[in-house]
C-alpha cells in the first residue's frame, strides 16, 4: 500500500520512517511474545462471554419480548 493511500498521524509517520530506514530490530523472544499477544488478542475479541447483570422484572419481560420480536436468542 502506498503512503498516499492512507492518512497517518505524526506518530505513525515517525514509525513508518524509522521502519523504512531499517531502525527496527527483531526482539530476542519474538515467537514467544507473538504467541502470547495472539492469545491475548483472540481472548479480547472472543464473541461468547458470560455476563451477569441485575435488571428489574418488568425490564426483563420487555427484553424477552423484544428479543422474540427481533428473532434473537434470549437466555436468563
PDB file of N, H, CA, C and O in Angstrom:
ATOM      1  N   UNK A   1       0.841  -1.174   0.000  1.00  0.00           N
ATOM      2  CA  UNK A   1       0.000   0.000   0.000  1.00  0.00           C
ATOM      3  C   UNK A   1       0.887   1.240   0.000  1.00  0.00           C
ATOM      4  O   UNK A   1       1.876   1.312   0.729  1.00  0.00           O
ATOM      5  N   UNK A   2       0.528   2.184  -0.806  1.00  0.00           N
ATOM      6  H   UNK A   2      -0.275   2.125  -1.399  1.00  0.00           H
ATOM      7  CA  UNK A   2       1.300   3.417  -0.891  1.00  0.00           C
ATOM      8  C   UNK A   2       1.003   4.324   0.291  1.00  0.00           C
ATOM      9  O   UNK A   2      -0.080   4.268   0.876  1.00  0.00           O
ATOM     10  N   UNK A   3       1.970   5.154   0.635  1.00  0.00           N
ATOM     11  H   UNK A   3       2.849   5.199   0.161  1.00  0.00           H
ATOM     12  CA  UNK A   3       1.771   6.113   1.720  1.00  0.00           C
ATOM     13  C   UNK A   3       0.611   7.053   1.410  1.00  0.00           C
ATOM     14  O   UNK A   3      -0.110   7.474   2.314  1.00  0.00           O
ATOM     15  N   UNK A   4       0.434   7.380   0.143  1.00  0.00           N
ATOM     16  H   UNK A   4       1.020   7.039  -0.592  1.00  0.00           H
ATOM     17  CA  UNK A   4      -0.602   8.338  -0.245  1.00  0.00           C
ATOM     18  C   UNK A   4      -2.009   7.775  -0.096  1.00  0.00           C
ATOM     19  O   UNK A   4      -2.978   8.534  -0.090  1.00  0.00           O
ATOM     20  N   UNK A   5      -2.137   6.453   0.024  1.00  0.00           N
ATOM     21  H   UNK A   5      -1.350   5.836   0.019  1.00  0.00           H
ATOM     22  CA  UNK A   5      -3.451   5.841   0.140  1.00  0.00           C
ATOM     23  C   UNK A   5      -4.046   6.004   1.534  1.00  0.00           C
ATOM     24  O   UNK A   5      -5.250   5.825   1.717  1.00  0.00           O
ATOM     25  N   UNK A   6      -3.219   6.341   2.513  1.00  0.00           N
ATOM     26  H   UNK A   6      -2.241   6.486   2.364  1.00  0.00           H
ATOM     27  CA  UNK A   6      -3.696   6.425   3.889  1.00  0.00           C
ATOM     28  C   UNK A   6      -3.266   7.741   4.520  1.00  0.00           C
ATOM     29  O   UNK A   6      -2.287   8.364   4.109  1.00  0.00           O
ATOM     30  N   UNK A   7      -4.023   8.139   5.526  1.00  0.00           N
ATOM     31  H   UNK A   7      -4.817   7.633   5.860  1.00  0.00           H
ATOM     32  CA  UNK A   7      -3.670   9.323   6.301  1.00  0.00           C
ATOM     33  C   UNK A   7      -3.015   8.857   7.602  1.00  0.00           C
ATOM     34  O   UNK A   7      -3.587   8.051   8.336  1.00  0.00           O
ATOM     35  N   UNK A   8      -1.827   9.362   7.882  1.00  0.00           N
ATOM     36  H   UNK A   8      -1.362  10.017   7.286  1.00  0.00           H
ATOM     37  CA  UNK A   8      -1.097   8.991   9.088  1.00  0.00           C
ATOM     38  C   UNK A   8      -0.993  10.187  10.018  1.00  0.00           C
ATOM     39  O   UNK A   8      -0.878  11.328   9.572  1.00  0.00           O
ATOM     40  N   UNK A   9      -1.036   9.912  11.323  1.00  0.00           N
ATOM     41  H   UNK A   9      -1.129   8.985  11.685  1.00  0.00           H
ATOM     42  CA  UNK A   9      -0.762  10.997  12.264  1.00  0.00           C
ATOM     43  C   UNK A   9       0.759  11.100  12.432  1.00  0.00           C
ATOM     44  O   UNK A   9       1.504  10.316  11.844  1.00  0.00           O
ATOM     45  N   UNK A  10       1.208  12.049  13.221  1.00  0.00           N
ATOM     46  H   UNK A  10       0.602  12.686  13.699  1.00  0.00           H
ATOM     47  CA  UNK A  10       2.642  12.311  13.374  1.00  0.00           C
ATOM     48  C   UNK A  10       3.396  11.087  13.897  1.00  0.00           C
ATOM     49  O   UNK A  10       4.472  10.755  13.400  1.00  0.00           O
ATOM     50  N   UNK A  11       2.827  10.424  14.899  1.00  0.00           N
ATOM     51  H   UNK A  11       1.953  10.695  15.303  1.00  0.00           H
ATOM     52  CA  UNK A  11       3.489   9.254  15.480  1.00  0.00           C
ATOM     53  C   UNK A  11       3.591   8.117  14.464  1.00  0.00           C
ATOM     54  O   UNK A  11       4.625   7.457  14.367  1.00  0.00           O
ATOM     55  N   UNK A  12       2.518   7.893  13.710  1.00  0.00           N
ATOM     56  H   UNK A  12       1.678   8.430  13.789  1.00  0.00           H
ATOM     57  CA  UNK A  12       2.538   6.831  12.699  1.00  0.00           C
ATOM     58  C   UNK A  12       3.558   7.125  11.604  1.00  0.00           C
ATOM     59  O   UNK A  12       4.246   6.219  11.134  1.00  0.00           O
ATOM     60  N   UNK A  13       3.656   8.377  11.202  1.00  0.00           N
ATOM     61  H   UNK A  13       3.097   9.113  11.584  1.00  0.00           H
ATOM     62  CA  UNK A  13       4.656   8.753  10.197  1.00  0.00           C
ATOM     63  C   UNK A  13       6.068   8.502  10.706  1.00  0.00           C
ATOM     64  O   UNK A  13       6.921   8.023   9.959  1.00  0.00           O
ATOM     65  N   UNK A  14       6.320   8.821  11.973  1.00  0.00           N
ATOM     66  H   UNK A  14       5.626   9.210  12.579  1.00  0.00           H
ATOM     67  CA  UNK A  14       7.641   8.595  12.556  1.00  0.00           C
ATOM     68  C   UNK A  14       7.974   7.105  12.567  1.00  0.00           C
ATOM     69  O   UNK A  14       9.091   6.710  12.231  1.00  0.00           O
ATOM     70  N   UNK A  15       7.004   6.285  12.953  1.00  0.00           N
ATOM     71  H   UNK A  15       6.097   6.606  13.225  1.00  0.00           H
ATOM     72  CA  UNK A  15       7.221   4.833  12.964  1.00  0.00           C
ATOM     73  C   UNK A  15       7.510   4.334  11.557  1.00  0.00           C
ATOM     74  O   UNK A  15       8.430   3.540  11.362  1.00  0.00           O
ATOM     75  N   UNK A  16       6.741   4.786  10.579  1.00  0.00           N
ATOM     76  H   UNK A  16       5.994   5.431  10.738  1.00  0.00           H
ATOM     77  CA  UNK A  16       6.951   4.372   9.191  1.00  0.00           C
ATOM     78  C   UNK A  16       8.335   4.785   8.692  1.00  0.00           C
ATOM     79  O   UNK A  16       9.026   3.999   8.044  1.00  0.00           O
ATOM     80  N   UNK A  17       8.732   6.004   8.990  1.00  0.00           N
ATOM     81  H   UNK A  17       8.171   6.643   9.517  1.00  0.00           H
ATOM     82  CA  UNK A  17      10.051   6.482   8.562  1.00  0.00           C
ATOM     83  C   UNK A  17      11.168   5.680   9.230  1.00  0.00           C
ATOM     84  O   UNK A  17      12.143   5.310   8.576  1.00  0.00           O
ATOM     85  N   UNK A  18      11.032   5.412  10.516  1.00  0.00           N
ATOM     86  H   UNK A  18      10.240   5.712  11.048  1.00  0.00           H
ATOM     87  CA  UNK A  18      12.037   4.616  11.227  1.00  0.00           C
ATOM     88  C   UNK A  18      12.128   3.214  10.634  1.00  0.00           C
ATOM     89  O   UNK A  18      13.223   2.678  10.465  1.00  0.00           O
ATOM     90  N   UNK A  19      10.983   2.625  10.319  1.00  0.00           N
ATOM     91  H   UNK A  19      10.093   3.061  10.456  1.00  0.00           H
ATOM     92  CA  UNK A  19      10.968   1.287   9.726  1.00  0.00           C
ATOM     93  C   UNK A  19      11.659   1.288   8.365  1.00  0.00           C
ATOM     94  O   UNK A  19      12.463   0.405   8.066  1.00  0.00           O
ATOM     95  N   UNK A  20      11.341   2.278   7.551  1.00  0.00           N
ATOM     96  H   UNK A  20      10.688   2.995   7.793  1.00  0.00           H
ATOM     97  CA  UNK A  20      11.932   2.353   6.212  1.00  0.00           C
ATOM     98  C   UNK A  20      13.437   2.589   6.264  1.00  0.00           C
ATOM     99  O   UNK A  20      14.151   2.202   5.339  1.00  0.00           O
ATOM    100  N   UNK A  21      13.929   3.214   7.325  1.00  0.00           N
ATOM    101  H   UNK A  21      13.348   3.528   8.076  1.00  0.00           H
ATOM    102  CA  UNK A  21      15.371   3.429   7.484  1.00  0.00           C
ATOM    103  C   UNK A  21      16.063   2.211   8.089  1.00  0.00           C
ATOM    104  O   UNK A  21      17.283   2.208   8.252  1.00  0.00           O
ATOM    105  N   UNK A  22      15.296   1.183   8.422  1.00  0.00           N
ATOM    106  H   UNK A  22      14.305   1.185   8.290  1.00  0.00           H
ATOM    107  CA  UNK A  22      15.873  -0.034   8.990  1.00  0.00           C
ATOM    108  C   UNK A  22      16.270   0.108  10.443  1.00  0.00           C
ATOM    109  O   UNK A  22      17.182  -0.582  10.898  1.00  0.00           O
ATOM    110  N   UNK A  23      15.614   0.979  11.179  1.00  0.00           N
ATOM    111  H   UNK A  23      14.873   1.540  10.809  1.00  0.00           H
ATOM    112  CA  UNK A  23      15.981   1.234  12.567  1.00  0.00           C
ATOM    113  C   UNK A  23      15.304   0.292  13.560  1.00  0.00           C
ATOM    114  O   UNK A  23      15.530   0.406  14.765  1.00  0.00           O
ATOM    115  N   UNK A  24      14.487  -0.624  13.080  1.00  0.00           N
ATOM    116  H   UNK A  24      14.303  -0.716  12.101  1.00  0.00           H
ATOM    117  CA  UNK A  24      13.846  -1.584  13.972  1.00  0.00           C
ATOM    118  C   UNK A  24      14.632  -2.879  13.975  1.00  0.00           C
ATOM    119  O   UNK A  24      15.161  -3.295  12.944  1.00  0.00           O
ATOM    120  N   UNK A  25      14.709  -3.519  15.139  1.00  0.00           N
ATOM    121  H   UNK A  25      14.279  -3.181  15.977  1.00  0.00           H
ATOM    122  CA  UNK A  25      15.390  -4.803  15.260  1.00  0.00           C
ATOM    123  C   UNK A  25      14.421  -5.809  15.868  1.00  0.00           C
ATOM    124  O   UNK A  25      13.588  -5.464  16.707  1.00  0.00           O
ATOM    125  N   UNK A  26      14.544  -7.051  15.433  1.00  0.00           N
ATOM    126  H   UNK A  26      15.220  -7.331  14.752  1.00  0.00           H
ATOM    127  CA  UNK A  26      13.694  -8.112  15.956  1.00  0.00           C
ATOM    128  C   UNK A  26      14.064  -8.362  17.420  1.00  0.00           C
ATOM    129  O   UNK A  26      15.242  -8.386  17.774  1.00  0.00           O
ATOM    130  N   UNK A  27      13.055  -8.547  18.258  1.00  0.00           N
ATOM    131  H   UNK A  27      12.097  -8.528  17.970  1.00  0.00           H
ATOM    132  CA  UNK A  27      13.306  -8.813  19.672  1.00  0.00           C
ATOM    133  C   UNK A  27      13.751 -10.257  19.857  1.00  0.00           C
ATOM    134  O   UNK A  27      13.473 -11.108  19.012  1.00  0.00           O
ATOM    135  N   UNK A  28      14.440 -10.536  20.961  1.00  0.00           N
ATOM    136  H   UNK A  28      14.665  -9.845  21.647  1.00  0.00           H
ATOM    137  CA  UNK A  28      15.011 -11.861  21.208  1.00  0.00           C
ATOM    138  C   UNK A  28      13.958 -12.959  21.278  1.00  0.00           C
ATOM    139  O   UNK A  28      14.113 -14.001  20.642  1.00  0.00           O
ATOM    140  N   UNK A  29      12.920 -12.747  22.022  1.00  0.00           N
ATOM    141  H   UNK A  29      12.795 -11.900  22.539  1.00  0.00           H
ATOM    142  CA  UNK A  29      11.886 -13.767  22.232  1.00  0.00           C
ATOM    143  C   UNK A  29      10.678 -13.498  21.345  1.00  0.00           C
ATOM    144  O   UNK A  29       9.541 -13.558  21.811  1.00  0.00           O
ATOM    145  N   UNK A  30      10.915 -13.203  20.079  1.00  0.00           N
ATOM    146  H   UNK A  30      11.839 -13.153  19.700  1.00  0.00           H
ATOM    147  CA  UNK A  30       9.846 -12.787  19.177  1.00  0.00           C
ATOM    148  C   UNK A  30       8.715 -13.808  19.092  1.00  0.00           C
ATOM    149  O   UNK A  30       7.551 -13.446  19.267  1.00  0.00           O
ATOM    150  N   UNK A  31       9.027 -15.063  18.830  1.00  0.00           N
ATOM    151  H   UNK A  31       9.972 -15.357  18.688  1.00  0.00           H
ATOM    152  CA  UNK A  31       7.983 -16.076  18.643  1.00  0.00           C
ATOM    153  C   UNK A  31       7.151 -16.265  19.908  1.00  0.00           C
ATOM    154  O   UNK A  31       5.929 -16.386  19.824  1.00  0.00           O
ATOM    155  N   UNK A  32       7.783 -16.294  21.066  1.00  0.00           N
ATOM    156  H   UNK A  32       8.775 -16.196  21.134  1.00  0.00           H
ATOM    157  CA  UNK A  32       7.052 -16.459  22.327  1.00  0.00           C
ATOM    158  C   UNK A  32       6.151 -15.254  22.579  1.00  0.00           C
ATOM    159  O   UNK A  32       4.989 -15.413  22.953  1.00  0.00           O
ATOM    160  N   UNK A  33       6.684 -14.053  22.374  1.00  0.00           N
ATOM    161  H   UNK A  33       7.628 -13.925  22.070  1.00  0.00           H
ATOM    162  CA  UNK A  33       5.885 -12.846  22.556  1.00  0.00           C
ATOM    163  C   UNK A  33       4.742 -12.790  21.551  1.00  0.00           C
ATOM    164  O   UNK A  33       3.633 -12.376  21.889  1.00  0.00           O
ATOM    165  N   UNK A  34       5.010 -13.204  20.325  1.00  0.00           N
ATOM    166  H   UNK A  34       5.911 -13.540  20.051  1.00  0.00           H
ATOM    167  CA  UNK A  34       3.975 -13.204  19.291  1.00  0.00           C
ATOM    168  C   UNK A  34       2.832 -14.136  19.683  1.00  0.00           C
ATOM    169  O   UNK A  34       1.663 -13.767  19.567  1.00  0.00           O
ATOM    170  N   UNK A  35       3.163 -15.348  20.149  1.00  0.00           N
ATOM    171  H   UNK A  35       4.112 -15.648  20.244  1.00  0.00           H
ATOM    172  CA  UNK A  35       2.125 -16.298  20.569  1.00  0.00           C
ATOM    173  C   UNK A  35       1.301 -15.735  21.723  1.00  0.00           C
ATOM    174  O   UNK A  35       0.077 -15.862  21.740  1.00  0.00           O
ATOM    175  N   UNK A  36       1.976 -15.113  22.683  1.00  0.00           N
ATOM    176  H   UNK A  36       2.971 -15.009  22.670  1.00  0.00           H
ATOM    177  CA  UNK A  36       1.268 -14.544  23.831  1.00  0.00           C
ATOM    178  C   UNK A  36       0.324 -13.426  23.392  1.00  0.00           C
ATOM    179  O   UNK A  36      -0.822 -13.372  23.838  1.00  0.00           O
ATOM    180  N   UNK A  37       0.800 -12.537  22.521  1.00  0.00           N
ATOM    181  H   UNK A  37       1.731 -12.581  22.159  1.00  0.00           H
ATOM    182  CA  UNK A  37      -0.037 -11.440  22.042  1.00  0.00           C
ATOM    183  C   UNK A  37      -1.198 -11.942  21.192  1.00  0.00           C
ATOM    184  O   UNK A  37      -2.292 -11.379  21.242  1.00  0.00           O
ATOM    185  N   UNK A  38      -0.971 -12.997  20.411  1.00  0.00           N
ATOM    186  H   UNK A  38      -0.082 -13.455  20.370  1.00  0.00           H
ATOM    187  CA  UNK A  38      -2.063 -13.587  19.631  1.00  0.00           C
ATOM    188  C   UNK A  38      -3.141 -14.142  20.552  1.00  0.00           C
ATOM    189  O   UNK A  38      -4.332 -13.989  20.283  1.00  0.00           O
ATOM    190  N   UNK A  39      -2.724 -14.784  21.636  1.00  0.00           N
ATOM    191  H   UNK A  39      -1.757 -14.908  21.854  1.00  0.00           H
ATOM    192  CA  UNK A  39      -3.679 -15.330  22.600  1.00  0.00           C
ATOM    193  C   UNK A  39      -4.471 -14.213  23.260  1.00  0.00           C
ATOM    194  O   UNK A  39      -5.690 -14.317  23.399  1.00  0.00           O
ATOM    195  N   UNK A  40      -3.797 -13.155  23.664  1.00  0.00           N
ATOM    196  H   UNK A  40      -2.807 -13.071  23.551  1.00  0.00           H
ATOM    197  CA  UNK A  40      -4.468 -12.018  24.291  1.00  0.00           C
ATOM    198  C   UNK A  40      -5.463 -11.391  23.314  1.00  0.00           C
ATOM    199  O   UNK A  40      -6.592 -11.080  23.692  1.00  0.00           O
ATOM    200  N   UNK A  41      -5.050 -11.206  22.068  1.00  0.00           N
ATOM    201  H   UNK A  41      -4.132 -11.458  21.760  1.00  0.00           H
ATOM    202  CA  UNK A  41      -5.930 -10.609  21.061  1.00  0.00           C
ATOM    203  C   UNK A  41      -7.139 -11.502  20.806  1.00  0.00           C
ATOM    204  O   UNK A  41      -8.265 -11.013  20.713  1.00  0.00           O
ATOM    205  N   UNK A  42      -6.915 -12.796  20.695  1.00  0.00           N
ATOM    206  H   UNK A  42      -6.000 -13.193  20.771  1.00  0.00           H
ATOM    207  CA  UNK A  42      -8.011 -13.741  20.449  1.00  0.00           C
ATOM    208  C   UNK A  42      -9.004 -13.696  21.607  1.00  0.00           C
ATOM    209  O   UNK A  42     -10.215 -13.694  21.383  1.00  0.00           O
ATOM    210  N   UNK A  43      -8.505 -13.660  22.839  1.00  0.00           N
ATOM    211  H   UNK A  43      -7.521 -13.662  23.020  1.00  0.00           H
ATOM    212  CA  UNK A  43      -9.388 -13.591  24.001  1.00  0.00           C
ATOM    213  C   UNK A  43     -10.160 -12.279  24.039  1.00  0.00           C
ATOM    214  O   UNK A  43     -11.312 -12.245  24.473  1.00  0.00           O
ATOM    215  N   UNK A  44      -9.529 -11.201  23.586  1.00  0.00           N
ATOM    216  H   UNK A  44      -8.594 -11.229  23.234  1.00  0.00           H
ATOM    217  CA  UNK A  44     -10.175  -9.890  23.623  1.00  0.00           C
ATOM    218  C   UNK A  44     -11.339  -9.800  22.644  1.00  0.00           C
ATOM    219  O   UNK A  44     -12.309  -9.085  22.897  1.00  0.00           O
ATOM    220  N   UNK A  45     -11.249 -10.520  21.531  1.00  0.00           N
ATOM    221  H   UNK A  45     -10.461 -11.100  21.326  1.00  0.00           H
ATOM    222  CA  UNK A  45     -12.320 -10.418  20.540  1.00  0.00           C
ATOM    223  C   UNK A  45     -13.259 -11.615  20.558  1.00  0.00           C
ATOM    224  O   UNK A  45     -14.152 -11.726  19.718  1.00  0.00           O
ATOM    225  N   UNK A  46     -13.057 -12.493  21.502  1.00  0.00           N
ATOM    226  H   UNK A  46     -12.331 -12.402  22.184  1.00  0.00           H
ATOM    227  CA  UNK A  46     -13.936 -13.656  21.606  1.00  0.00           C
ATOM    228  C   UNK A  46     -15.373 -13.189  21.759  1.00  0.00           C
ATOM    229  O   UNK A  46     -15.655 -12.290  22.551  1.00  0.00           O
ATOM    230  N   UNK A  47     -16.267 -13.782  21.019  1.00  0.00           N
ATOM    231  H   UNK A  47     -16.039 -14.513  20.376  1.00  0.00           H
ATOM    232  CA  UNK A  47     -17.647 -13.320  20.989  1.00  0.00           C
ATOM    233  C   UNK A  47     -18.470 -13.824  22.167  1.00  0.00           C
ATOM    234  O   UNK A  47     -19.323 -13.094  22.671  1.00  0.00           O
ATOM    235  N   UNK A  48     -18.240 -15.032  22.608  1.00  0.00           N
ATOM    236  H   UNK A  48     -17.547 -15.624  22.198  1.00  0.00           H
ATOM    237  CA  UNK A  48     -19.057 -15.606  23.671  1.00  0.00           C
ATOM    238  C   UNK A  48     -18.444 -15.289  25.023  1.00  0.00           C
ATOM    239  O   UNK A  48     -17.374 -15.785  25.377  1.00  0.00           O
ATOM    240  N   UNK A  49     -19.140 -14.463  25.757  1.00  0.00           N
ATOM    241  H   UNK A  49     -20.010 -14.061  25.470  1.00  0.00           H
ATOM    242  CA  UNK A  49     -18.685 -14.123  27.100  1.00  0.00           C
ATOM    243  C   UNK A  49     -19.863 -14.211  28.048  1.00  0.00           C
ATOM    244  O   UNK A  49     -20.999 -13.915  27.679  1.00  0.00           O
ATOM    245  N   UNK A  50     -19.585 -14.613  29.252  1.00  0.00           N
ATOM    246  H   UNK A  50     -18.662 -14.853  29.552  1.00  0.00           H
ATOM    247  CA  UNK A  50     -20.626 -14.684  30.253  1.00  0.00           C
ATOM    248  C   UNK A  50     -20.706 -13.343  30.971  1.00  0.00           C
ATOM    249  O   UNK A  50     -19.696 -12.800  31.420  1.00  0.00           O
ATOM    250  N   UNK A  51     -21.928 -12.818  31.070  1.00  0.00           N
ATOM    251  H   UNK A  51     -22.748 -13.259  30.705  1.00  0.00           H
ATOM    252  CA  UNK A  51     -22.136 -11.522  31.698  1.00  0.00           C
ATOM    253  C   UNK A  51     -23.257 -11.662  32.717  1.00  0.00           C
ATOM    254  O   UNK A  51     -24.294 -12.260  32.430  1.00  0.00           O
ATOM    255  N   UNK A  52     -23.051 -11.118  33.887  1.00  0.00           N
ATOM    256  H   UNK A  52     -22.208 -10.632  34.120  1.00  0.00           H
ATOM    257  CA  UNK A  52     -24.088 -11.114  34.916  1.00  0.00           C
ATOM    258  C   UNK A  52     -24.515  -9.679  35.179  1.00  0.00           C
ATOM    259  O   UNK A  52     -23.699  -8.822  35.519  1.00  0.00           O
ATOM    260  N   UNK A  53     -25.818  -9.433  35.014  1.00  0.00           N
ATOM    261  H   UNK A  53     -26.481 -10.129  34.738  1.00  0.00           H
ATOM    262  CA  UNK A  53     -26.350  -8.098  35.303  1.00  0.00           C
ATOM    263  C   UNK A  53     -27.659  -8.252  36.068  1.00  0.00           C
ATOM    264  O   UNK A  53     -28.327  -9.283  35.980  1.00  0.00           O
ATOM    265  N   UNK A  54     -28.011  -7.229  36.806  1.00  0.00           N
ATOM    266  H   UNK A  54     -27.469  -6.392  36.877  1.00  0.00           H
ATOM    267  CA  UNK A  54     -29.286  -7.222  37.527  1.00  0.00           C
ATOM    268  C   UNK A  54     -30.244  -6.297  36.784  1.00  0.00           C
ATOM    269  O   UNK A  54     -29.913  -5.153  36.474  1.00  0.00           O
ATOM    270  N   UNK A  55     -31.440  -6.818  36.505  1.00  0.00           N
ATOM    271  H   UNK A  55     -31.709  -7.747  36.758  1.00  0.00           H
ATOM    272  CA  UNK A  55     -32.485  -6.000  35.883  1.00  0.00           C
ATOM    273  C   UNK A  55     -33.790  -6.265  36.615  1.00  0.00           C
ATOM    274  O   UNK A  55     -33.998  -7.339  37.181  1.00  0.00           O
ATOM    275  N   UNK A  56     -34.652  -5.280  36.594  1.00  0.00           N
ATOM    276  H   UNK A  56     -34.483  -4.408  36.134  1.00  0.00           H
ATOM    277  CA  UNK A  56     -35.952  -5.454  37.238  1.00  0.00           C
ATOM    278  C   UNK A  56     -36.798  -6.429  36.423  1.00  0.00           C
ATOM    279  O   UNK A  56     -36.545  -6.639  35.236  1.00  0.00           O
ATOM    280  N   UNK A  57     -37.795  -7.017  37.060  1.00  0.00           N
ATOM    281  H   UNK A  57     -38.001  -6.846  38.023  1.00  0.00           H
ATOM    282  CA  UNK A  57     -38.648  -7.985  36.384  1.00  0.00           C
ATOM    283  C   UNK A  57     -39.349  -7.376  35.164  1.00  0.00           C
ATOM    284  O   UNK A  57     -39.363  -8.004  34.105  1.00  0.00           O
ATOM    285  N   UNK A  58     -39.929  -6.177  35.275  1.00  0.00           N
ATOM    286  H   UNK A  58     -39.918  -5.667  36.135  1.00  0.00           H
ATOM    287  CA  UNK A  58     -40.567  -5.592  34.081  1.00  0.00           C
ATOM    288  C   UNK A  58     -39.573  -5.360  32.933  1.00  0.00           C
ATOM    289  O   UNK A  58     -39.910  -5.576  31.769  1.00  0.00           O
ATOM    290  N   UNK A  59     -38.369  -4.926  33.256  1.00  0.00           N
ATOM    291  H   UNK A  59     -38.096  -4.751  34.202  1.00  0.00           H
ATOM    292  CA  UNK A  59     -37.356  -4.736  32.211  1.00  0.00           C
ATOM    293  C   UNK A  59     -36.984  -6.071  31.571  1.00  0.00           C
ATOM    294  O   UNK A  59     -36.784  -6.150  30.359  1.00  0.00           O
ATOM    295  N   UNK A  60     -36.894  -7.113  32.387  1.00  0.00           N
ATOM    296  H   UNK A  60     -37.057  -7.049  33.372  1.00  0.00           H
ATOM    297  CA  UNK A  60     -36.581  -8.440  31.870  1.00  0.00           C
ATOM    298  C   UNK A  60     -37.656  -8.898  30.886  1.00  0.00           C
ATOM    299  O   UNK A  60     -37.335  -9.420  29.818  1.00  0.00           O
ATOM    300  N   UNK A  61     -38.911  -8.710  31.232  1.00  0.00           N
ATOM    301  H   UNK A  61     -39.172  -8.286  32.099  1.00  0.00           H
ATOM    302  CA  UNK A  61     -40.008  -9.103  30.339  1.00  0.00           C
ATOM    303  C   UNK A  61     -39.941  -8.317  29.028  1.00  0.00           C
ATOM    304  O   UNK A  61     -40.149  -8.883  27.955  1.00  0.00           O
ATOM    305  N   UNK A  62     -39.653  -7.020  29.110  1.00  0.00           N
ATOM    306  H   UNK A  62     -39.484  -6.560  29.981  1.00  0.00           H
ATOM    307  CA  UNK A  62     -39.540  -6.213  27.880  1.00  0.00           C
ATOM    308  C   UNK A  62     -38.381  -6.699  27.020  1.00  0.00           C
ATOM    309  O   UNK A  62     -38.498  -6.746  25.795  1.00  0.00           O
ATOM    310  N   UNK A  63     -37.264  -7.060  27.645  1.00  0.00           N
ATOM    311  H   UNK A  63     -37.169  -7.021  28.640  1.00  0.00           H
ATOM    312  CA  UNK A  63     -36.129  -7.590  26.890  1.00  0.00           C
ATOM    313  C   UNK A  63     -36.485  -8.907  26.207  1.00  0.00           C
ATOM    314  O   UNK A  63     -36.128  -9.129  25.050  1.00  0.00           O
ATOM    315  N   UNK A  64     -37.190  -9.777  26.925  1.00  0.00           N
ATOM    316  H   UNK A  64     -37.481  -9.597  27.865  1.00  0.00           H
ATOM    317  CA  UNK A  64     -37.602 -11.053  26.334  1.00  0.00           C
ATOM    318  C   UNK A  64     -38.522 -10.833  25.141  1.00  0.00           C
ATOM    319  O   UNK A  64     -38.365 -11.480  24.106  1.00  0.00           O
ATOM    320  N   UNK A  65     -39.485  -9.917  25.283  1.00  0.00           N
ATOM    321  H   UNK A  65     -39.612  -9.391  26.124  1.00  0.00           H
ATOM    322  CA  UNK A  65     -40.419  -9.646  24.184  1.00  0.00           C
ATOM    323  C   UNK A  65     -39.694  -9.049  22.984  1.00  0.00           C
ATOM    324  O   UNK A  65     -39.972  -9.421  21.844  1.00  0.00           O
ATOM    325  N   UNK A  66     -38.776  -8.136  23.231  1.00  0.00           N
ATOM    326  H   UNK A  66     -38.550  -7.834  24.157  1.00  0.00           H
ATOM    327  CA  UNK A  66     -38.043  -7.530  22.116  1.00  0.00           C
ATOM    328  C   UNK A  66     -37.162  -8.562  21.416  1.00  0.00           C
ATOM    329  O   UNK A  66     -37.084  -8.578  20.188  1.00  0.00           O
ATOM    330  N   UNK A  67     -36.504  -9.420  22.185  1.00  0.00           N
ATOM    331  H   UNK A  67     -36.568  -9.407  23.182  1.00  0.00           H
ATOM    332  CA  UNK A  67     -35.674 -10.467  21.587  1.00  0.00           C
ATOM    333  C   UNK A  67     -36.529 -11.376  20.713  1.00  0.00           C
ATOM    334  O   UNK A  67     -36.122 -11.737  19.609  1.00  0.00           O
ATOM    335  N   UNK A  68     -37.715 -11.750  21.201  1.00  0.00           N
ATOM    336  H   UNK A  68     -38.046 -11.456  22.098  1.00  0.00           H
ATOM    337  CA  UNK A  68     -38.605 -12.609  20.414  1.00  0.00           C
ATOM    338  C   UNK A  68     -39.055 -11.887  19.148  1.00  0.00           C
ATOM    339  O   UNK A  68     -39.089 -12.481  18.070  1.00  0.00           O
ATOM    340  N   UNK A  69     -39.395 -10.624  19.275  1.00  0.00           N
ATOM    341  H   UNK A  69     -39.367 -10.141  20.150  1.00  0.00           H
ATOM    342  CA  UNK A  69     -39.857  -9.826  18.131  1.00  0.00           C
ATOM    343  C   UNK A  69     -38.774  -9.712  17.061  1.00  0.00           C
ATOM    344  O   UNK A  69     -39.074  -9.733  15.868  1.00  0.00           O
ATOM    345  N   UNK A  70     -37.521  -9.592  17.483  1.00  0.00           N
ATOM    346  H   UNK A  70     -37.277  -9.575  18.453  1.00  0.00           H
ATOM    347  CA  UNK A  70     -36.420  -9.418  16.536  1.00  0.00           C
ATOM    348  C   UNK A  70     -35.738 -10.734  16.177  1.00  0.00           C
ATOM    349  O   UNK A  70     -34.761 -10.747  15.429  1.00  0.00           O
ATOM    350  N   UNK A  71     -36.249 -11.835  16.707  1.00  0.00           N
ATOM    351  H   UNK A  71     -37.043 -11.825  17.316  1.00  0.00           H
ATOM    352  CA  UNK A  71     -35.701 -13.143  16.363  1.00  0.00           C
ATOM    353  C   UNK A  71     -34.330 -13.416  16.960  1.00  0.00           C
ATOM    354  O   UNK A  71     -33.532 -14.157  16.385  1.00  0.00           O
ATOM    355  N   UNK A  72     -34.060 -12.821  18.106  1.00  0.00           N
ATOM    356  H   UNK A  72     -34.709 -12.219  18.573  1.00  0.00           H
ATOM    357  CA  UNK A  72     -32.766 -13.007  18.766  1.00  0.00           C
ATOM    358  C   UNK A  72     -32.878 -14.062  19.858  1.00  0.00           C
ATOM    359  O   UNK A  72     -33.911 -14.157  20.521  1.00  0.00           O
ATOM    360  N   UNK A  73     -31.831 -14.853  20.054  1.00  0.00           N
ATOM    361  H   UNK A  73     -30.992 -14.776  19.516  1.00  0.00           H
ATOM    362  CA  UNK A  73     -31.868 -15.818  21.154  1.00  0.00           C
ATOM    363  C   UNK A  73     -31.832 -15.071  22.487  1.00  0.00           C
ATOM    364  O   UNK A  73     -31.193 -14.027  22.612  1.00  0.00           O
ATOM    365  N   UNK A  74     -32.518 -15.616  23.462  1.00  0.00           N
ATOM    366  H   UNK A  74     -33.038 -16.465  23.361  1.00  0.00           H
ATOM    367  CA  UNK A  74     -32.568 -14.967  24.770  1.00  0.00           C
ATOM    368  C   UNK A  74     -32.495 -16.037  25.832  1.00  0.00           C
ATOM    369  O   UNK A  74     -33.240 -17.016  25.786  1.00  0.00           O
ATOM    370  N   UNK A  75     -31.608 -15.860  26.782  1.00  0.00           N
ATOM    371  H   UNK A  75     -31.003 -15.065  26.820  1.00  0.00           H
ATOM    372  CA  UNK A  75     -31.445 -16.837  27.851  1.00  0.00           C
ATOM    373  C   UNK A  75     -31.323 -16.099  29.168  1.00  0.00           C
ATOM    374  O   UNK A  75     -30.619 -15.093  29.259  1.00  0.00           O
ATOM    375  N   UNK A  76     -32.016 -16.602  30.207  1.00  0.00           N
ATOM    376  H   UNK A  76     -32.588 -17.419  30.133  1.00  0.00           H
ATOM    377  CA  UNK A  76     -31.906 -15.983  31.528  1.00  0.00           C
ATOM    378  C   UNK A  76     -31.144 -16.878  32.460  1.00  0.00           C
ATOM    379  O   UNK A  76     -30.945 -16.531  33.624  1.00  0.00           O
TER     380      UNK A  76
END
